[in-house]
Amino acid sequence: MKKYVCTICGYVYDEAVGDPDSGIAPGTLWADVPADWVCPVCGVSKAEFSEM
């Protein structure tokens, strides 16, 4: 599974972990994360993330 980092604050979205606090289950691929999901730390969109 891949990881994606927020280029603004450094938060890492790990596909294996997901973002359960935001309703994103563990194992959710980045492509399957909803377009309106935002970084749980700084609130920016998926567009501000880069693959690690």
CHARMM-style PDB file with segment names, atoms N, HN, CA, C and O in Angstrom:
ATOM      1  N   MET     1       0.851  -1.185   0.000  1.00  0.00      PROA
ATOM      2  CA  MET     1       0.000   0.000   0.000  1.00  0.00      PROA
ATOM      3  C   MET     1       0.892   1.242   0.000  1.00  0.00      PROA
ATOM      4  O   MET     1       2.031   1.217   0.467  1.00  0.00      PROA
ATOM      5  N   LYS     2       0.338   2.326  -0.538  1.00  0.00      PROA
ATOM      6  HN  LYS     2      -0.587   2.347  -0.918  1.00  0.00      PROA
ATOM      7  CA  LYS     2       1.107   3.555  -0.694  1.00  0.00      PROA
ATOM      8  C   LYS     2       0.781   4.556   0.407  1.00  0.00      PROA
ATOM      9  O   LYS     2      -0.190   4.412   1.149  1.00  0.00      PROA
ATOM     10  N   LYS     3       1.637   5.580   0.482  1.00  0.00      PROA
ATOM     11  HN  LYS     3       2.427   5.697  -0.120  1.00  0.00      PROA
ATOM     12  CA  LYS     3       1.447   6.677   1.422  1.00  0.00      PROA
ATOM     13  C   LYS     3       1.510   7.984   0.648  1.00  0.00      PROA
ATOM     14  O   LYS     3       2.224   8.103  -0.348  1.00  0.00      PROA
ATOM     15  N   TYR     4       0.754   8.950   1.123  1.00  0.00      PROA
ATOM     16  HN  TYR     4       0.174   8.853   1.932  1.00  0.00      PROA
ATOM     17  CA  TYR     4       0.693  10.266   0.499  1.00  0.00      PROA
ATOM     18  C   TYR     4       0.885  11.314   1.590  1.00  0.00      PROA
ATOM     19  O   TYR     4       0.303  11.217   2.671  1.00  0.00      PROA
ATOM     20  N   VAL     5       1.703  12.311   1.292  1.00  0.00      PROA
ATOM     21  HN  VAL     5       2.175  12.390   0.414  1.00  0.00      PROA
ATOM     22  CA  VAL     5       2.024  13.331   2.291  1.00  0.00      PROA
ATOM     23  C   VAL     5       1.429  14.682   1.896  1.00  0.00      PROA
ATOM     24  O   VAL     5       1.459  15.077   0.730  1.00  0.00      PROA
ATOM     25  N   CYS     6       0.893  15.370   2.886  1.00  0.00      PROA
ATOM     26  HN  CYS     6       0.869  15.049   3.833  1.00  0.00      PROA
ATOM     27  CA  CYS     6       0.378  16.724   2.686  1.00  0.00      PROA
ATOM     28  C   CYS     6       1.585  17.651   2.528  1.00  0.00      PROA
ATOM     29  O   CYS     6       2.444  17.720   3.408  1.00  0.00      PROA
ATOM     30  N   THR     7       1.641  18.353   1.414  1.00  0.00      PROA
ATOM     31  HN  THR     7       0.943  18.297   0.699  1.00  0.00      PROA
ATOM     32  CA  THR     7       2.778  19.233   1.154  1.00  0.00      PROA
ATOM     33  C   THR     7       2.715  20.517   1.981  1.00  0.00      PROA
ATOM     34  O   THR     7       3.667  21.298   1.992  1.00  0.00      PROA
ATOM     35  N   ILE     8       1.607  20.733   2.666  1.00  0.00      PROA
ATOM     36  HN  ILE     8       0.833  20.099   2.658  1.00  0.00      PROA
ATOM     37  CA  ILE     8       1.453  21.930   3.490  1.00  0.00      PROA
ATOM     38  C   ILE     8       1.901  21.668   4.931  1.00  0.00      PROA
ATOM     39  O   ILE     8       2.697  22.428   5.484  1.00  0.00      PROA
ATOM     40  N   CYS     9       1.385  20.588   5.540  1.00  0.00      PROA
ATOM     41  HN  CYS     9       0.739  19.971   5.091  1.00  0.00      PROA
ATOM     42  CA  CYS     9       1.666  20.364   6.965  1.00  0.00      PROA
ATOM     43  C   CYS     9       2.459  19.092   7.264  1.00  0.00      PROA
ATOM     44  O   CYS     9       2.945  18.920   8.382  1.00  0.00      PROA
ATOM     45  N   GLY    10       2.594  18.196   6.277  1.00  0.00      PROA
ATOM     46  HN  GLY    10       2.199  18.336   5.369  1.00  0.00      PROA
ATOM     47  CA  GLY    10       3.365  16.980   6.500  1.00  0.00      PROA
ATOM     48  C   GLY    10       2.557  15.773   6.962  1.00  0.00      PROA
ATOM     49  O   GLY    10       3.124  14.703   7.181  1.00  0.00      PROA
ATOM     50  N   TYR    11       1.234  15.928   7.113  1.00  0.00      PROA
ATOM     51  HN  TYR    11       0.773  16.797   6.935  1.00  0.00      PROA
ATOM     52  CA  TYR    11       0.395  14.780   7.486  1.00  0.00      PROA
ATOM     53  C   TYR    11       0.547  13.689   6.435  1.00  0.00      PROA
ATOM     54  O   TYR    11       0.588  13.974   5.238  1.00  0.00      PROA
ATOM     55  N   VAL    12       0.632  12.435   6.884  1.00  0.00      PROA
ATOM     56  HN  VAL    12       0.599  12.204   7.856  1.00  0.00      PROA
ATOM     57  CA  VAL    12       0.780  11.314   5.964  1.00  0.00      PROA
ATOM     58  C   VAL    12      -0.504  10.489   5.949  1.00  0.00      PROA
ATOM     59  O   VAL    12      -0.951   9.994   6.984  1.00  0.00      PROA
ATOM     60  N   TYR    13      -1.094  10.348   4.750  1.00  0.00      PROA
ATOM     61  HN  TYR    13      -0.731  10.750   3.909  1.00  0.00      PROA
ATOM     62  CA  TYR    13      -2.216   9.436   4.571  1.00  0.00      PROA
ATOM     63  C   TYR    13      -1.626   8.100   4.152  1.00  0.00      PROA
ATOM     64  O   TYR    13      -0.998   7.989   3.099  1.00  0.00      PROA
ATOM     65  N   ASP    14      -1.832   7.091   4.978  1.00  0.00      PROA
ATOM     66  HN  ASP    14      -2.342   7.181   5.833  1.00  0.00      PROA
ATOM     67  CA  ASP    14      -1.344   5.737   4.726  1.00  0.00      PROA
ATOM     68  C   ASP    14      -2.552   4.893   4.324  1.00  0.00      PROA
ATOM     69  O   ASP    14      -3.498   4.746   5.099  1.00  0.00      PROA
ATOM     70  N   GLU    15      -2.517   4.338   3.107  1.00  0.00      PROA
ATOM     71  HN  GLU    15      -1.749   4.458   2.478  1.00  0.00      PROA
ATOM     72  CA  GLU    15      -3.652   3.534   2.635  1.00  0.00      PROA
ATOM     73  C   GLU    15      -3.957   2.376   3.575  1.00  0.00      PROA
ATOM     74  O   GLU    15      -5.118   1.998   3.728  1.00  0.00      PROA
ATOM     75  N   ALA    16      -2.943   1.812   4.200  1.00  0.00      PROA
ATOM     76  HN  ALA    16      -1.999   2.119   4.076  1.00  0.00      PROA
ATOM     77  CA  ALA    16      -3.146   0.681   5.113  1.00  0.00      PROA
ATOM     78  C   ALA    16      -3.900   1.102   6.366  1.00  0.00      PROA
ATOM     79  O   ALA    16      -4.613   0.292   6.960  1.00  0.00      PROA
ATOM     80  N   VAL    17      -3.753   2.350   6.771  1.00  0.00      PROA
ATOM     81  HN  VAL    17      -3.175   3.007   6.289  1.00  0.00      PROA
ATOM     82  CA  VAL    17      -4.371   2.854   7.999  1.00  0.00      PROA
ATOM     83  C   VAL    17      -5.691   3.572   7.707  1.00  0.00      PROA
ATOM     84  O   VAL    17      -6.629   3.497   8.500  1.00  0.00      PROA
ATOM     85  N   GLY    18      -5.761   4.265   6.574  1.00  0.00      PROA
ATOM     86  HN  GLY    18      -4.998   4.326   5.929  1.00  0.00      PROA
ATOM     87  CA  GLY    18      -6.941   5.064   6.252  1.00  0.00      PROA
ATOM     88  C   GLY    18      -7.016   6.296   7.138  1.00  0.00      PROA
ATOM     89  O   GLY    18      -5.997   6.777   7.632  1.00  0.00      PROA
ATOM     90  N   ASP    19      -8.208   6.798   7.336  1.00  0.00      PROA
ATOM     91  HN  ASP    19      -9.036   6.407   6.935  1.00  0.00      PROA
ATOM     92  CA  ASP    19      -8.464   7.930   8.235  1.00  0.00      PROA
ATOM     93  C   ASP    19      -9.791   7.660   8.932  1.00  0.00      PROA
ATOM     94  O   ASP    19     -10.801   8.302   8.645  1.00  0.00      PROA
ATOM     95  N   PRO    20      -9.773   6.692   9.861  1.00  0.00      PROA
ATOM     96  CA  PRO    20     -11.025   6.277  10.514  1.00  0.00      PROA
ATOM     97  C   PRO    20     -11.804   7.423  11.163  1.00  0.00      PROA
ATOM     98  O   PRO    20     -13.034   7.390  11.196  1.00  0.00      PROA
ATOM     99  N   ASP    21     -11.105   8.429  11.678  1.00  0.00      PROA
ATOM    100  HN  ASP    21     -10.106   8.455  11.652  1.00  0.00      PROA
ATOM    101  CA  ASP    21     -11.789   9.566  12.307  1.00  0.00      PROA
ATOM    102  C   ASP    21     -12.628  10.353  11.302  1.00  0.00      PROA
ATOM    103  O   ASP    21     -13.572  11.049  11.679  1.00  0.00      PROA
ATOM    104  N   SER    22     -12.276  10.237  10.020  1.00  0.00      PROA
ATOM    105  HN  SER    22     -11.510   9.672   9.714  1.00  0.00      PROA
ATOM    106  CA  SER    22     -13.024  10.921   8.961  1.00  0.00      PROA
ATOM    107  C   SER    22     -13.892   9.960   8.157  1.00  0.00      PROA
ATOM    108  O   SER    22     -14.443  10.334   7.121  1.00  0.00      PROA
ATOM    109  N   GLY    23     -14.014   8.716   8.635  1.00  0.00      PROA
ATOM    110  HN  GLY    23     -13.567   8.412   9.476  1.00  0.00      PROA
ATOM    111  CA  GLY    23     -14.862   7.739   7.960  1.00  0.00      PROA
ATOM    112  C   GLY    23     -14.185   7.005   6.812  1.00  0.00      PROA
ATOM    113  O   GLY    23     -14.865   6.359   6.014  1.00  0.00      PROA
ATOM    114  N   ILE    24     -12.854   7.088   6.708  1.00  0.00      PROA
ATOM    115  HN  ILE    24     -12.302   7.613   7.356  1.00  0.00      PROA
ATOM    116  CA  ILE    24     -12.112   6.398   5.657  1.00  0.00      PROA
ATOM    117  C   ILE    24     -11.520   5.132   6.272  1.00  0.00      PROA
ATOM    118  O   ILE    24     -10.618   5.203   7.107  1.00  0.00      PROA
ATOM    119  N   ALA    25     -12.026   3.985   5.858  1.00  0.00      PROA
ATOM    120  HN  ALA    25     -12.759   3.927   5.179  1.00  0.00      PROA
ATOM    121  CA  ALA    25     -11.638   2.706   6.452  1.00  0.00      PROA
ATOM    122  C   ALA    25     -10.198   2.322   6.113  1.00  0.00      PROA
ATOM    123  O   ALA    25      -9.687   2.694   5.057  1.00  0.00      PROA
ATOM    124  N   PRO    26      -9.541   1.574   7.013  1.00  0.00      PROA
ATOM    125  CA  PRO    26      -8.218   1.042   6.687  1.00  0.00      PROA
ATOM    126  C   PRO    26      -8.282   0.244   5.384  1.00  0.00      PROA
ATOM    127  O   PRO    26      -9.248  -0.474   5.129  1.00  0.00      PROA
ATOM    128  N   GLY    27      -7.243   0.380   4.570  1.00  0.00      PROA
ATOM    129  HN  GLY    27      -6.457   0.964   4.777  1.00  0.00      PROA
ATOM    130  CA  GLY    27      -7.191  -0.325   3.298  1.00  0.00      PROA
ATOM    131  C   GLY    27      -7.787   0.458   2.139  1.00  0.00      PROA
ATOM    132  O   GLY    27      -7.815  -0.033   1.011  1.00  0.00      PROA
ATOM    133  N   THR    28      -8.272   1.690   2.406  1.00  0.00      PROA
ATOM    134  HN  THR    28      -8.250   2.090   3.322  1.00  0.00      PROA
ATOM    135  CA  THR    28      -8.863   2.504   1.347  1.00  0.00      PROA
ATOM    136  C   THR    28      -7.760   3.115   0.484  1.00  0.00      PROA
ATOM    137  O   THR    28      -6.909   3.860   0.972  1.00  0.00      PROA
ATOM    138  N   LEU    29      -7.794   2.786  -0.804  1.00  0.00      PROA
ATOM    139  HN  LEU    29      -8.485   2.181  -1.200  1.00  0.00      PROA
ATOM    140  CA  LEU    29      -6.807   3.325  -1.734  1.00  0.00      PROA
ATOM    141  C   LEU    29      -7.008   4.820  -1.896  1.00  0.00      PROA
ATOM    142  O   LEU    29      -8.123   5.325  -1.763  1.00  0.00      PROA
ATOM    143  N   TRP    30      -5.923   5.525  -2.184  1.00  0.00      PROA
ATOM    144  HN  TRP    30      -5.018   5.115  -2.292  1.00  0.00      PROA
ATOM    145  CA  TRP    30      -5.985   6.972  -2.368  1.00  0.00      PROA
ATOM    146  C   TRP    30      -7.015   7.349  -3.429  1.00  0.00      PROA
ATOM    147  O   TRP    30      -7.761   8.315  -3.268  1.00  0.00      PROA
ATOM    148  N   ALA    31      -7.049   6.584  -4.504  1.00  0.00      PROA
ATOM    149  HN  ALA    31      -6.443   5.799  -4.635  1.00  0.00      PROA
ATOM    150  CA  ALA    31      -7.997   6.862  -5.587  1.00  0.00      PROA
ATOM    151  C   ALA    31      -9.446   6.744  -5.127  1.00  0.00      PROA
ATOM    152  O   ALA    31     -10.340   7.341  -5.726  1.00  0.00      PROA
ATOM    153  N   ASP    32      -9.677   5.977  -4.070  1.00  0.00      PROA
ATOM    154  HN  ASP    32      -8.951   5.492  -3.584  1.00  0.00      PROA
ATOM    155  CA  ASP    32     -11.034   5.765  -3.561  1.00  0.00      PROA
ATOM    156  C   ASP    32     -11.417   6.717  -2.429  1.00  0.00      PROA
ATOM    157  O   ASP    32     -12.556   6.704  -1.963  1.00  0.00      PROA
ATOM    158  N   VAL    33     -10.469   7.537  -1.989  1.00  0.00      PROA
ATOM    159  HN  VAL    33      -9.543   7.547  -2.368  1.00  0.00      PROA
ATOM    160  CA  VAL    33     -10.783   8.553  -0.981  1.00  0.00      PROA
ATOM    161  C   VAL    33     -11.639   9.614  -1.685  1.00  0.00      PROA
ATOM    162  O   VAL    33     -11.268  10.083  -2.761  1.00  0.00      PROA
ATOM    163  N   PRO    34     -12.769   9.995  -1.098  1.00  0.00      PROA
ATOM    164  CA  PRO    34     -13.655  10.964  -1.756  1.00  0.00      PROA
ATOM    165  C   PRO    34     -12.942  12.270  -2.105  1.00  0.00      PROA
ATOM    166  O   PRO    34     -12.045  12.711  -1.387  1.00  0.00      PROA
ATOM    167  N   ALA    35     -13.349  12.874  -3.207  1.00  0.00      PROA
ATOM    168  HN  ALA    35     -14.078  12.515  -3.790  1.00  0.00      PROA
ATOM    169  CA  ALA    35     -12.732  14.110  -3.683  1.00  0.00      PROA
ATOM    170  C   ALA    35     -12.896  15.256  -2.687  1.00  0.00      PROA
ATOM    171  O   ALA    35     -12.090  16.187  -2.676  1.00  0.00      PROA
ATOM    172  N   ASP    36     -13.936  15.196  -1.848  1.00  0.00      PROA
ATOM    173  HN  ASP    36     -14.591  14.440  -1.857  1.00  0.00      PROA
ATOM    174  CA  ASP    36     -14.168  16.285  -0.902  1.00  0.00      PROA
ATOM    175  C   ASP    36     -13.486  16.068   0.450  1.00  0.00      PROA
ATOM    176  O   ASP    36     -13.642  16.876   1.366  1.00  0.00      PROA
ATOM    177  N   TRP    37     -12.722  14.965   0.572  1.00  0.00      PROA
ATOM    178  HN  TRP    37     -12.595  14.308  -0.172  1.00  0.00      PROA
ATOM    179  CA  TRP    37     -11.953  14.720   1.798  1.00  0.00      PROA
ATOM    180  C   TRP    37     -10.886  15.799   1.920  1.00  0.00      PROA
ATOM    181  O   TRP    37     -10.318  16.232   0.918  1.00  0.00      PROA
ATOM    182  N   VAL    38     -10.615  16.231   3.146  1.00  0.00      PROA
ATOM    183  HN  VAL    38     -11.077  15.879   3.960  1.00  0.00      PROA
ATOM    184  CA  VAL    38      -9.566  17.225   3.380  1.00  0.00      PROA
ATOM    185  C   VAL    38      -8.591  16.707   4.427  1.00  0.00      PROA
ATOM    186  O   VAL    38      -8.923  15.830   5.225  1.00  0.00      PROA
ATOM    187  N   CYS    39      -7.398  17.255   4.414  1.00  0.00      PROA
ATOM    188  HN  CYS    39      -7.128  17.967   3.766  1.00  0.00      PROA
ATOM    189  CA  CYS    39      -6.379  16.897   5.390  1.00  0.00      PROA
ATOM    190  C   CYS    39      -6.943  17.119   6.792  1.00  0.00      PROA
ATOM    191  O   CYS    39      -7.439  18.206   7.091  1.00  0.00      PROA
ATOM    192  N   PRO    40      -6.874  16.103   7.657  1.00  0.00      PROA
ATOM    193  CA  PRO    40      -7.433  16.257   8.999  1.00  0.00      PROA
ATOM    194  C   PRO    40      -6.632  17.201   9.895  1.00  0.00      PROA
ATOM    195  O   PRO    40      -7.111  17.591  10.960  1.00  0.00      PROA
ATOM    196  N   VAL    41      -5.435  17.568   9.485  1.00  0.00      PROA
ATOM    197  HN  VAL    41      -5.046  17.252   8.619  1.00  0.00      PROA
ATOM    198  CA  VAL    41      -4.610  18.466  10.285  1.00  0.00      PROA
ATOM    199  C   VAL    41      -4.776  19.925   9.858  1.00  0.00      PROA
ATOM    200  O   VAL    41      -5.022  20.797  10.692  1.00  0.00      PROA
ATOM    201  N   CYS    42      -4.640  20.188   8.538  1.00  0.00      PROA
ATOM    202  HN  CYS    42      -4.441  19.480   7.861  1.00  0.00      PROA
ATOM    203  CA  CYS    42      -4.654  21.586   8.103  1.00  0.00      PROA
ATOM    204  C   CYS    42      -5.828  21.947   7.192  1.00  0.00      PROA
ATOM    205  O   CYS    42      -6.039  23.124   6.899  1.00  0.00      PROA
ATOM    206  N   GLY    43      -6.598  20.942   6.736  1.00  0.00      PROA
ATOM    207  HN  GLY    43      -6.427  19.986   6.974  1.00  0.00      PROA
ATOM    208  CA  GLY    43      -7.821  21.227   5.996  1.00  0.00      PROA
ATOM    209  C   GLY    43      -7.697  21.459   4.503  1.00  0.00      PROA
ATOM    210  O   GLY    43      -8.665  21.874   3.866  1.00  0.00      PROA
ATOM    211  N   VAL    44      -6.519  21.199   3.922  1.00  0.00      PROA
ATOM    212  HN  VAL    44      -5.732  20.862   4.439  1.00  0.00      PROA
ATOM    213  CA  VAL    44      -6.383  21.384   2.471  1.00  0.00      PROA
ATOM    214  C   VAL    44      -6.925  20.173   1.719  1.00  0.00      PROA
ATOM    215  O   VAL    44      -7.151  19.114   2.305  1.00  0.00      PROA
ATOM    216  N   SER    45      -7.130  20.342   0.422  1.00  0.00      PROA
ATOM    217  HN  SER    45      -6.947  21.202  -0.054  1.00  0.00      PROA
ATOM    218  CA  SER    45      -7.716  19.286  -0.408  1.00  0.00      PROA
ATOM    219  C   SER    45      -6.698  18.218  -0.787  1.00  0.00      PROA
ATOM    220  O   SER    45      -5.500  18.359  -0.543  1.00  0.00      PROA
ATOM    221  N   LYS    46      -7.211  17.140  -1.394  1.00  0.00      PROA
ATOM    222  HN  LYS    46      -8.184  17.026  -1.593  1.00  0.00      PROA
ATOM    223  CA  LYS    46      -6.357  16.051  -1.876  1.00  0.00      PROA
ATOM    224  C   LYS    46      -5.307  16.525  -2.869  1.00  0.00      PROA
ATOM    225  O   LYS    46      -4.251  15.907  -3.003  1.00  0.00      PROA
ATOM    226  N   ALA    47      -5.593  17.621  -3.566  1.00  0.00      PROA
ATOM    227  HN  ALA    47      -6.451  18.124  -3.457  1.00  0.00      PROA
ATOM    228  CA  ALA    47      -4.675  18.147  -4.580  1.00  0.00      PROA
ATOM    229  C   ALA    47      -3.332  18.566  -3.976  1.00  0.00      PROA
ATOM    230  O   ALA    47      -2.328  18.652  -4.682  1.00  0.00      PROA
ATOM    231  N   GLU    48      -3.322  18.823  -2.677  1.00  0.00      PROA
ATOM    232  HN  GLU    48      -4.138  18.753  -2.104  1.00  0.00      PROA
ATOM    233  CA  GLU    48      -2.091  19.268  -2.005  1.00  0.00      PROA
ATOM    234  C   GLU    48      -1.245  18.100  -1.496  1.00  0.00      PROA
ATOM    235  O   GLU    48      -0.255  18.323  -0.798  1.00  0.00      PROA
ATOM    236  N   PHE    49      -1.613  16.866  -1.828  1.00  0.00      PROA
ATOM    237  HN  PHE    49      -2.416  16.685  -2.395  1.00  0.00      PROA
ATOM    238  CA  PHE    49      -0.871  15.681  -1.386  1.00  0.00      PROA
ATOM    239  C   PHE    49      -0.008  15.142  -2.507  1.00  0.00      PROA
ATOM    240  O   PHE    49      -0.368  15.219  -3.681  1.00  0.00      PROA
ATOM    241  N   SER    50       1.141  14.591  -2.127  1.00  0.00      PROA
ATOM    242  HN  SER    50       1.433  14.528  -1.173  1.00  0.00      PROA
ATOM    243  CA  SER    50       2.054  13.963  -3.070  1.00  0.00      PROA
ATOM    244  C   SER    50       2.354  12.548  -2.609  1.00  0.00      PROA
ATOM    245  O   SER    50       2.430  12.278  -1.410  1.00  0.00      PROA
ATOM    246  N   GLU    51       2.526  11.642  -3.571  1.00  0.00      PROA
ATOM    247  HN  GLU    51       2.464  11.860  -4.545  1.00  0.00      PROA
ATOM    248  CA  GLU    51       2.871  10.264  -3.234  1.00  0.00      PROA
ATOM    249  C   GLU    51       4.270  10.224  -2.648  1.00  0.00      PROA
ATOM    250  O   GLU    51       5.175  10.907  -3.125  1.00  0.00      PROA
ATOM    251  N   MET    52       4.438   9.423  -1.613  1.00  0.00      PROA
ATOM    252  HN  MET    52       3.702   8.868  -1.225  1.00  0.00      PROA
ATOM    253  CA  MET    52       5.760   9.265  -0.980  1.00  0.00      PROA
ATOM    254  C   MET    52       6.548   8.205  -1.705  1.00  0.00      PROA
ATOM    255  OT1 MET    52       7.686   7.918  -1.333  1.00  0.00      PROA
TER     256      MET     52
END
